Amino acid sequence: MSRNLTVAMLALAACAEGNAAPRAPEANIPVEVASANERAAAAPVLGSGLLAAKEEVTLAFKIGGVVEKARVESGQHVSEGEVLAELSPTEIGAEVEKARQGRDKSARDLERVKSLYKDSVATLEQLQDATTGLDVASSNLRIVEFNRQYAVIRAPFAGTVLKRSVEAHQLVSPGQPVVMLRHDASGLVLRVGLADREAVRVNTGDRALVHFDAYPGEQFEARVLRVAAVSSPGAGTYEAELSVAPGRHALASGLIGSAEIQVRAAGRFAFVPVGALLEADADSATVFVLSTDGVRAERRRVRVAFLDGSFVALSGGVKADDRVVVEGATRLVDGASVRVVSAAERKAR
């Protein structure tokens, strides 16, 4: 939520009473007050994005062929090394056998040429060609044997199957996605896009709070793992990666989350309860502050920096330990006579 939108919401809450016509001053108006608390802080950086595992991989066959078996389903937990899918071995098996026979023939040819060369019947060039022929045939055999290993997809780590994209008997091409696997032990991250003016304020290790629509009213602790050094093509935003602690929930990949990143303090602000604000307009508002003798209310225009939960940070107009009116302010005018009461006393009137 932008700062202007936050203040606009405050304005909607206060405009009905804040824009009321002037009235004759009342005497000894009961009010509740709260002291302004000054501290170093900074406006949080807001962003949203998708939740995912730190490590998610899409697995595929290195060669094309017909799927013999697809052994897993979406949501299934698998162990490291477990077979997830495999191609029909007929074609790749034949290629391996063909390469092996070619290698064996090249080996026999080389032995024959060596004998002939020893008897001065074969030339040195023929011997070299036969040697090269065996080397090439051996390399071809290693290639097809390597490809046969990747005609079977095994889980590279223990994790959860996010998606299976093929069925048994389906013809697939090399590199076509077959299974997407999440590494459960790698942790969960929320990747959010930040504008350049926000990205430069965020640092590795900054604390963040994350909210998901799937879990209304709950918040999840997070930390900034990294901020991209270059903007994303097209979007022009910088990706920040936040490590999210799942707490008591088993969070699913793909959840949309909103993050509030608590960046390092950039200045000192006076914090007062949101209820103290009246007549908000853009980034300014009005508050009533008690006079030093505590019997009058002084009207002050303040500048709103940002919202922090149920408190608002003010960058001007109020200083530390000023007592601001949080209840009863809508009855006040500048210089009005007031009497400080507790919440219970005010409700009893």
C-alpha positions in Angstrom: 0.0 0.0 0.0 1.5 3.4 -0.9 1.9 6.2 1.5 -0.7 8.4 -0.2 -3.2 5.5 -0.2 -2.6 5.0 3.5 -3.2 8.6 4.2 -6.3 8.7 2.0 -7.8 5.9 4.1 -7.1 7.9 7.2 -8.8 10.9 5.6 -11.9 8.8 4.8 -12.1 7.8 8.5 -11.8 11.4 9.7 -13.4 13.6 7.0 -16.9 13.4 8.3 -16.1 15.0 11.6 -12.9 16.8 10.6 -14.8 18.9 8.0 -17.6 19.8 10.4 -18.6 23.5 10.6 -17.0 25.6 13.3 -18.8 25.6 16.6 -18.6 27.7 19.8 -15.8 26.6 22.1 -16.8 24.3 24.9 -15.2 24.4 28.4 -13.3 21.6 30.0 -13.9 19.1 27.2 -12.9 15.6 28.3 -10.2 14.1 26.2 -7.9 11.1 26.2 -4.2 11.7 25.3 -1.1 9.7 24.4 2.5 10.8 24.5 4.4 11.0 21.2 7.3 8.5 21.1 10.3 9.6 19.1 12.6 7.0 17.6 14.7 6.2 14.6 12.8 4.4 11.9 12.1 4.2 8.1 9.1 3.7 6.0 8.8 0.0 5.2 9.2 -1.2 1.6 6.1 -3.0 0.3 6.0 -5.6 -2.4 4.1 -8.7 -3.5 5.1 -11.9 -5.3 4.8 -15.7 -5.5 6.0 -18.2 -2.9 8.3 -21.0 -4.1 10.9 -23.3 -2.8 14.5 -21.9 -3.0 15.3 -24.8 -5.3 12.7 -26.0 -7.8 13.9 -27.9 -10.9 12.2 -29.0 -14.1 13.4 -32.5 -15.0 13.4 -33.8 -18.6 14.8 -36.6 -20.7 18.0 -35.9 -22.6 16.7 -37.8 -25.6 13.3 -38.2 -27.3 11.2 -41.3 -27.2 8.0 -42.9 -26.0 7.3 -42.7 -22.3 7.2 -46.2 -20.8 6.1 -45.3 -17.3 5.3 -42.1 -15.4 5.6 -43.2 -11.8 4.6 -40.1 -9.7 1.7 -37.7 -9.3 1.5 -34.1 -8.4 1.8 -33.5 -4.6 3.6 -36.8 -4.1 6.7 -36.9 -1.8 9.7 -38.7 -3.3 13.1 -39.8 -2.0 16.5 -39.0 -3.5 17.2 -41.4 -6.4 13.6 -42.6 -6.8 12.6 -43.2 -10.4 10.0 -40.6 -11.6 9.6 -41.5 -15.2 11.3 -43.6 -17.9 11.4 -44.0 -21.7 10.8 -47.3 -23.5 14.2 -48.9 -23.6 13.8 -50.5 -27.0 15.2 -47.7 -29.2 18.0 -46.6 -26.9 18.9 -50.2 -26.1 19.3 -50.9 -29.9 21.5 -47.9 -30.3 23.7 -49.0 -27.5 24.0 -52.5 -29.0 24.8 -51.0 -32.4 27.5 -48.8 -30.9 29.0 -51.7 -29.0 29.2 -53.9 -32.1 30.8 -51.0 -34.0 33.4 -50.6 -31.3 34.1 -54.4 -31.3 34.5 -54.4 -35.1 36.9 -51.4 -34.9 38.9 -53.3 -32.3 39.2 -56.3 -34.6 40.2 -54.2 -37.5 42.9 -52.6 -35.6 44.4 -55.9 -34.5 44.4 -57.1 -38.1 46.1 -54.0 -39.3 48.7 -54.2 -36.6 49.6 -57.8 -37.7 49.8 -56.6 -41.4 51.9 -53.6 -40.4 54.2 -55.9 -38.5 54.7 -58.0 -41.7 55.2 -54.8 -43.7 52.0 -55.4 -45.6 49.9 -52.5 -44.2 51.2 -48.9 -44.2 51.6 -46.6 -41.2 48.7 -44.5 -42.5 46.4 -47.6 -42.5 47.5 -48.4 -38.9 46.8 -44.8 -37.8 43.4 -44.8 -39.5 42.4 -48.1 -37.8 43.5 -46.7 -34.4 41.4 -43.5 -35.0 38.5 -45.7 -36.1 38.6 -47.5 -32.7 38.8 -44.2 -30.8 35.7 -42.9 -32.7 33.7 -46.1 -32.2 34.6 -46.1 -28.4 33.4 -42.5 -28.1 30.1 -43.3 -29.9 29.5 -46.1 -27.4 30.2 -43.8 -24.4 27.7 -41.2 -25.9 24.8 -43.7 -26.3 25.5 -45.3 -22.9 25.4 -41.8 -21.3 22.1 -41.1 -23.1 20.7 -44.3 -21.9 21.3 -43.1 -18.3 19.1 -40.1 -19.0 16.3 -42.2 -20.5 15.3 -42.6 -16.9 14.5 -39.6 -14.7 15.5 -40.0 -11.0 14.9 -37.5 -8.2 18.1 -35.6 -7.6 17.0 -34.9 -4.0 14.1 -35.7 -1.6 11.2 -33.4 -2.4 7.6 -32.9 -3.5 6.4 -33.3 -7.1 4.8 -30.0 -8.1 3.7 -31.0 -11.6 3.9 -34.0 -13.9 3.6 -33.0 -17.6 3.5 -36.4 -19.4 1.6 -39.6 -19.5 2.6 -43.2 -20.3 2.9 -43.9 -24.1 3.3 -40.3 -24.9 5.9 -39.3 -27.4 8.3 -36.7 -26.0 11.1 -34.7 -27.5 14.6 -34.1 -25.9 14.4 -31.5 -23.1 10.6 -31.5 -22.9 9.5 -30.8 -19.3 8.4 -34.0 -17.6 8.4 -33.4 -13.8 8.8 -30.3 -11.7 10.2 -31.1 -8.3 10.5 -29.0 -5.2 13.5 -29.4 -2.9 11.7 -29.3 0.5 15.0 -28.9 2.5 16.0 -25.8 0.5 13.5 -23.6 2.3 10.7 -21.3 1.0 11.2 -17.9 -0.6 9.0 -15.1 -1.7 10.2 -13.3 -4.8 9.0 -9.7 -5.0 9.6 -7.0 -7.6 10.7 -3.6 -6.3 11.0 -0.3 -8.1 14.6 1.1 -8.2 13.9 3.8 -5.5 12.7 1.0 -3.2 15.4 -1.6 -4.1 18.2 0.7 -3.1 16.8 0.9 0.4 16.7 -2.9 0.9 19.7 -4.8 2.2 20.5 -8.5 2.8 19.3 -9.5 6.2 16.5 -7.0 6.6 13.5 -8.3 8.5 10.2 -8.6 6.8 6.6 -9.6 7.6 4.7 -11.6 5.0 0.9 -12.0 4.6 -0.9 -14.5 2.5 -4.6 -14.3 1.4 -4.8 -18.0 2.1 -4.2 -17.3 5.8 -6.0 -14.1 6.6 -5.0 -12.4 9.8 -1.7 -14.3 10.1 1.8 -13.0 9.5 5.0 -14.9 8.7 8.5 -13.9 9.6 10.9 -13.4 6.7 14.4 -12.2 6.0 15.9 -10.7 2.8 18.3 -13.2 1.2 19.3 -11.1 -1.8 18.4 -8.2 -4.0 19.1 -8.4 -7.7 21.9 -6.3 -9.1 20.1 -5.8 -12.4 16.5 -5.1 -13.3 14.2 -7.7 -14.8 13.8 -7.3 -18.6 10.5 -5.7 -19.5 9.2 -5.1 -16.0 12.1 -2.9 -15.0 11.8 -4.0 -11.4 14.5 -5.5 -9.1 13.8 -8.9 -7.7 14.2 -9.3 -3.9 14.2 -12.8 -2.5 12.8 -13.3 1.0 13.3 -16.4 3.1 10.0 -17.2 4.7 9.5 -19.2 7.9 6.4 -21.4 7.4 5.6 -21.6 11.1 2.9 -24.2 11.8 1.7 -24.3 8.2 2.8 -26.4 5.2 2.9 -23.6 2.7 2.3 -24.5 -0.9 4.3 -23.2 -3.9 2.4 -20.5 -5.9 0.8 -18.7 -2.9 0.5 -14.9 -3.5 2.1 -13.1 -0.7 2.5 -9.4 0.3 5.7 -8.4 2.1 6.5 -5.4 4.4 10.2 -5.1 4.5 11.6 -3.3 7.6 14.5 -1.4 6.2 17.3 0.3 8.2 16.4 3.5 9.9 16.7 6.6 7.8 15.7 9.3 10.3 13.9 10.0 13.5 10.1 10.3 13.7 7.5 11.0 16.3 5.0 8.1 16.6 1.4 8.7 17.7 -1.7 6.5 17.5 -3.5 6.7 14.2 -6.7 7.8 16.0 -5.0 11.2 16.7 -5.1 12.3 13.1 -7.8 14.6 11.7 -8.4 16.2 8.3 -5.8 14.1 6.4 -4.8 15.6 3.0 -2.2 13.8 1.0 0.8 13.5 3.4 -0.4 16.1 5.9 -3.0 16.0 8.7 -4.1 17.8 11.8 -3.6 16.8 15.5 -4.4 18.5 18.8 -1.6 18.7 21.3 -2.0 19.7 24.9 -0.4 22.9 26.1 2.5 22.7 28.6 0.1 23.4 31.5 -2.2 20.6 30.2 -5.4 22.7 30.2 -5.7 23.8 26.5 -5.6 22.0 23.2 -3.4 23.5 20.4 -4.2 22.7 16.8 -1.1 21.6 14.7 -0.6 20.7 11.1 1.7 17.6 10.9 3.4 15.8 8.1 2.7 12.0 7.8 5.8 9.9 6.9 4.3 6.4 7.0 2.0 4.0 8.8 3.4 1.5 11.3 0.6 -0.8 12.5 -1.8 1.2 14.7 0.7 4.1 14.9 1.7 6.8 12.4 5.1 8.2 12.0 5.2 12.0 11.8 8.2 13.9 10.3 7.1 17.3 11.6 4.7 19.2 13.8 5.0 17.0 16.9 8.1 16.3 19.0 9.0 13.7 21.6 6.7 13.6 24.7 4.1 15.9 23.3 0.7 14.8 24.5 -1.7 14.4 21.6 -5.4 14.0 21.8 -6.5 10.5 20.7 -10.2 10.6 21.8 -12.5 13.7 21.9 -10.5 15.6 19.2 -13.5 16.1 17.0 -15.1 18.4 19.6 -12.0 20.7 19.8 -11.0 24.0 18.3 -7.6 25.6 18.6 -7.1 26.8 22.2 -10.1 24.9 23.6 -10.2 24.2 27.3 -9.8 20.5 28.0 -9.7 18.1 30.9 -7.6 14.9 30.6 -9.6 11.8 31.5 -9.1 8.0 31.3 -11.0 5.9 28.8 -13.3 4.5 31.5 -14.1 8.1 32.7 -14.8 9.3 29.2 -17.2 6.4 28.5 -19.0 6.9 31.7 -20.0 10.5 30.8 
